[in-house]
Each structure stands twice: as structure tokens, then as C-alpha cells.
Amino acid sequence: MIIVRGGVTCHGNRTRLMGCFDQECCYGGILPQGVFLTDQEMWDQAVAMVREEYAALPVEAKSEVRLLCSVIRSKKEELYSIAESSGAPGLCAVCGGACCCKGKYHFTVIDLLAYLSEGFTLFSPDFHGGQCPYIREGRCLMSPQFRPLTCIVFHCEPLERMMSCDELERTYSLERGLRENYGRLEEFFGIRLSQGLILNYAAYLRGRSAGILAGAGGA
């Protein structure tokens, strides 16, 4: 999980060069020197790039991505269903949704592919509030099947104490399955896609990759 510290964004919600913990060693900063983009601009350009790259994939490649994304959505739906039936909504209301405070970098390329692979309408984030940009009026903009892995895997001790042994073991199994399928998509494309979409785009801007889906199998 990446927690954004104070001062990551400056006037106009623009991403600073050294904008989040432990990114200096990976990128030398979030953006190349002299490049200043708002979070919304980063998002819009990243989404547009992935849309274009996905559209250019061969039919066989799209079928493989569609199948893996379908499995991922199904596992997320079941995982949320178990948590919901065990009392997650009530617990989340009590703690005020503390897990959802800083989610800017949680939405990954794989999460975006879950939308694109079936032509689902993508939500519009709000980067101007003080909370997660994927929350509006106290509610997540994504239905459970589309939420990032970080947001759908419930490592919550109070919630786990309310689950039966069978439910708890099933959640662990679903989490393992989700990570395996995320890994299969990364192997298929030959590039790390389970970090934030915005971070993948920042790597492209810095010349670290030819694109976001660069190296796609058969592309």
C-alpha cells in the first residue's frame, strides 16, 4: 500500500517530482524534470493510452485478457459478498472508512483492463477532494467487482473475528487466486501492471517504457 504524505500535490493539485514514499529510488521522482501535469491530466492521458494500446491488441490477446479479467471480477465479487455478509458495512461505518483515505495509486492498469475488456463504462475520479479520488459522497465509485486489490482484500481483525473458519479460509483462498491472476496478466504483457495506473504512466513519461502495455504478448 502506498500512503501519500502531505505536500504531494501543490497548487492546482499538480504532482510534485518527489511525490510519494519510496518512489525516488524507483523513478527518480514521479515526473521528468520540467513536466507538470495535474492528477486529472495524468489520469486522462493514462486511460487514453491504455485504451489505444488495448484496442490494437490481436483478437487472441484480447480474448485472453477478457478471460483473466472475468475470473478476477468474479473472485472480487465473492470476496466482497463474504465480507458484507459478515458485517463489513457496519464495521466500516464505525471506523469511518479509514482504509479508504488514501487510494490515489491503488487503481492499477489491471483494474482498468477489467473495464475495457468488456466495454464497461469507466467512472470519473475526483482529485480535488481531501479523500480518495475514487469516492464521492461517501461512496466508492466502483462496484466491488472492479475495485483494486488493495481495496477488496479485507485485512481487518475485527471483521475476521466475525467470520467463521470456513469463511476465513475462503477469503484467503480468493486472495491467493486474485494475486495469481494478477500475476498471469503481468506475465502475459511482460511488464509490471499491478502498481498504480498513474505510476505506470509516469514511468512512460520518464522513458522507462515504450508504453503502458508495452511488450504485450503477440502485440
KOLDOTOR-942619 format. One line per 4 residues: number of its first residue (from 1); for each residue x negated, y, z of C-alpha. Coordinates in nm, 3 decimals, always signed. Layout:
NUM = X Y Z ~ ...;
***
This chain:
1 = +0.000 +0.000 +0.000 ~ -0.128 +0.349 -0.088 ~ -0.030 +0.622 +0.155 ~ -0.063 +0.973 +0.020;
5 = -0.228 +1.220 +0.256 ~ -0.134 +1.582 +0.296 ~ -0.270 +1.808 +0.023 ~ -0.249 +1.553 -0.256;
9 = -0.041 +1.791 -0.458 ~ -0.087 +2.164 -0.493 ~ +0.131 +2.444 -0.629 ~ +0.379 +2.314 -0.885;
13 = +0.337 +1.960 -0.749 ~ +0.020 +1.915 -0.955 ~ -0.201 +1.617 -0.889 ~ -0.538 +1.707 -0.739;
17 = -0.861 +1.546 -0.857 ~ -0.923 +1.358 -0.531 ~ -0.560 +1.298 -0.454 ~ -0.529 +0.973 -0.256;
21 = -0.714 +0.745 -0.023 ~ -0.993 +0.531 -0.169 ~ -0.937 +0.641 -0.527 ~ -1.264 +0.830 -0.557;
25 = -1.461 +0.506 -0.587 ~ -1.223 +0.368 -0.847 ~ -1.171 +0.667 -1.075 ~ -1.399 +0.941 -0.953;
29 = -1.076 +1.132 -0.895 ~ -0.719 +1.098 -1.014 ~ -0.759 +1.306 -1.333 ~ -1.050 +1.411 -1.554;
33 = -1.205 +1.744 -1.467 ~ -1.011 +2.027 -1.627 ~ -0.691 +1.823 -1.674 ~ -0.396 +1.942 -1.468;
37 = -0.061 +1.769 -1.501 ~ +0.244 +1.774 -1.276 ~ +0.363 +1.444 -1.135 ~ +0.663 +1.466 -1.368;
41 = +0.438 +1.519 -1.671 ~ +0.225 +1.223 -1.568 ~ +0.536 +1.008 -1.531 ~ +0.691 +1.117 -1.861;
45 = +0.373 +1.063 -2.059 ~ +0.301 +0.726 -1.896 ~ +0.652 +0.599 -1.962 ~ +0.639 +0.719 -2.323;
49 = +0.305 +0.542 -2.378 ~ +0.427 +0.211 -2.238 ~ +0.748 +0.235 -2.442 ~ +0.545 +0.282 -2.759;
53 = +0.298 +0.007 -2.677 ~ +0.571 -0.237 -2.580 ~ +0.766 -0.166 -2.899 ~ +0.453 -0.250 -3.101;
57 = +0.413 -0.596 -2.945 ~ +0.476 -0.902 -3.163 ~ +0.813 -1.071 -3.119 ~ +0.650 -1.371 -2.948;
61 = +0.474 -1.144 -2.697 ~ +0.797 -0.961 -2.616 ~ +0.971 -1.294 -2.556 ~ +0.703 -1.398 -2.308;
65 = +0.724 -1.066 -2.124 ~ +1.104 -1.084 -2.121 ~ +1.097 -1.433 -1.969 ~ +0.850 -1.342 -1.694;
69 = +1.036 -1.021 -1.610 ~ +1.363 -1.213 -1.590 ~ +1.211 -1.451 -1.334 ~ +1.073 -1.155 -1.137;
73 = +1.411 -0.980 -1.128 ~ +1.584 -1.299 -1.013 ~ +1.338 -1.358 -0.728 ~ +1.367 -0.996 -0.613;
77 = +1.746 -1.020 -0.613 ~ +1.738 -1.334 -0.399 ~ +1.478 -1.185 -0.164 ~ +1.691 -0.877 -0.106;
81 = +2.003 -1.089 -0.060 ~ +1.837 -1.284 +0.223 ~ +1.719 -0.963 +0.391 ~ +2.058 -0.799 +0.351;
85 = +2.247 -1.093 +0.498 ~ +2.002 -1.097 +0.790 ~ +2.078 -0.737 +0.885 ~ +1.825 -0.527 +0.690;
89 = +2.064 -0.234 +0.617 ~ +2.135 -0.182 +0.986 ~ +1.769 -0.204 +1.085 ~ +1.667 +0.035 +0.808;
93 = +1.928 +0.285 +0.923 ~ +1.793 +0.272 +1.278 ~ +1.430 +0.335 +1.178 ~ +1.531 +0.596 +0.920;
97 = +1.378 +0.413 +0.625 ~ +1.020 +0.463 +0.744 ~ +0.900 +0.212 +0.483 ~ +1.029 +0.439 +0.206;
101 = +0.845 +0.760 +0.297 ~ +0.553 +0.745 +0.052 ~ +0.625 +0.547 -0.262 ~ +0.484 +0.761 -0.541;
105 = +0.230 +0.499 -0.651 ~ +0.441 +0.192 -0.576 ~ +0.620 +0.177 -0.913 ~ +0.396 -0.026 -1.144;
109 = +0.367 -0.096 -1.515 ~ +0.519 -0.438 -1.449 ~ +0.819 -0.274 -1.284 ~ +0.861 -0.056 -1.591;
113 = +0.843 -0.363 -1.817 ~ +1.130 -0.513 -1.619 ~ +1.342 -0.228 -1.755 ~ +1.202 -0.214 -2.108;
117 = +1.210 -0.589 -2.175 ~ +1.590 -0.595 -2.162 ~ +1.661 -0.236 -2.265 ~ +1.790 -0.129 -1.923;
121 = +1.828 +0.245 -1.861 ~ +1.537 +0.385 -1.661 ~ +1.606 +0.614 -1.367 ~ +1.473 +0.971 -1.340;
125 = +1.244 +1.025 -1.038 ~ +1.236 +1.344 -0.835 ~ +0.883 +1.454 -0.748 ~ +0.990 +1.779 -0.582;
129 = +1.118 +1.642 -0.253 ~ +0.916 +1.556 +0.051 ~ +1.002 +1.187 +0.046 ~ +0.962 +0.904 -0.203;
133 = +1.032 +1.033 -0.557 ~ +1.247 +0.726 -0.622 ~ +1.500 +0.819 -0.354 ~ +1.788 +1.060 -0.399;
137 = +2.046 +1.150 -0.135 ~ +1.905 +0.884 +0.093 ~ +1.941 +0.600 -0.157 ~ +1.689 +0.421 -0.375;
141 = +1.730 +0.497 -0.745 ~ +1.654 +0.133 -0.829 ~ +1.877 -0.166 -0.768 ~ +1.697 -0.443 -0.574;
145 = +1.602 -0.648 -0.880 ~ +1.396 -0.357 -1.017 ~ +1.226 -0.233 -0.700 ~ +0.847 -0.250 -0.674;
149 = +0.696 -0.549 -0.497 ~ +0.587 -0.328 -0.207 ~ +0.947 -0.215 -0.161 ~ +1.120 -0.552 -0.189;
153 = +0.889 -0.763 +0.031 ~ +1.006 -0.711 +0.387 ~ +0.719 -0.741 +0.633 ~ +0.938 -0.625 +0.919;
157 = +0.900 -0.806 +1.251 ~ +1.245 -0.708 +1.388 ~ +1.407 -0.835 +1.067 ~ +1.204 -1.156 +1.063;
161 = +1.314 -1.229 +1.420 ~ +1.674 -1.219 +1.296 ~ +1.611 -1.476 +1.021 ~ +1.642 -1.848 +1.056;
165 = +1.335 -2.063 +0.997 ~ +1.474 -2.171 +0.659 ~ +1.540 -1.810 +0.556 ~ +1.195 -1.702 +0.666;
169 = +1.026 -1.982 +0.475 ~ +1.233 -1.900 +0.167 ~ +1.127 -1.534 +0.179 ~ +0.761 -1.640 +0.197;
173 = +0.813 -1.874 -0.099 ~ +0.981 -1.599 -0.302 ~ +0.700 -1.356 -0.224 ~ +0.440 -1.609 -0.340;
177 = +0.640 -1.665 -0.656 ~ +0.663 -1.293 -0.724 ~ +0.288 -1.243 -0.684 ~ +0.222 -1.539 -0.913;
181 = +0.446 -1.396 -1.185 ~ +0.291 -1.050 -1.149 ~ -0.043 -1.223 -1.193 ~ +0.075 -1.407 -1.505;
185 = +0.176 -1.079 -1.665 ~ -0.165 -0.933 -1.585 ~ -0.334 -1.239 -1.736 ~ -0.116 -1.210 -2.044;
189 = -0.210 -0.847 -2.104 ~ -0.567 -0.888 -1.985 ~ -0.553 -0.578 -1.766 ~ -0.455 -0.487 -1.412;
193 = -0.092 -0.375 -1.414 ~ +0.016 -0.418 -1.052 ~ -0.118 -0.081 -0.939 ~ +0.086 +0.235 -0.980;
197 = +0.203 +0.333 -1.329 ~ +0.068 +0.683 -1.271 ~ -0.272 +0.542 -1.171 ~ -0.284 +0.329 -1.486;
201 = -0.216 +0.639 -1.692 ~ -0.482 +0.833 -1.502 ~ -0.732 +0.558 -1.591 ~ -0.638 +0.600 -1.958;
205 = -0.686 +0.977 -1.938 ~ -1.030 +0.919 -1.793 ~ -1.122 +0.698 -2.088 ~ -1.125 +0.378 -1.881;
209 = -0.883 +0.203 -2.117 ~ -0.757 +0.229 -2.474 ~ -0.402 +0.244 -2.348 ~ -0.185 +0.118 -2.064;
213 = -0.100 -0.218 -2.223 ~ -0.441 -0.240 -2.391 ~ -0.557 -0.594 -2.452 ~ -0.206 -0.736 -2.483;
217 = -0.204 -1.096 -2.598 ~ -0.151 -1.105 -2.971 ~ -0.105 -0.728 -2.999;
***
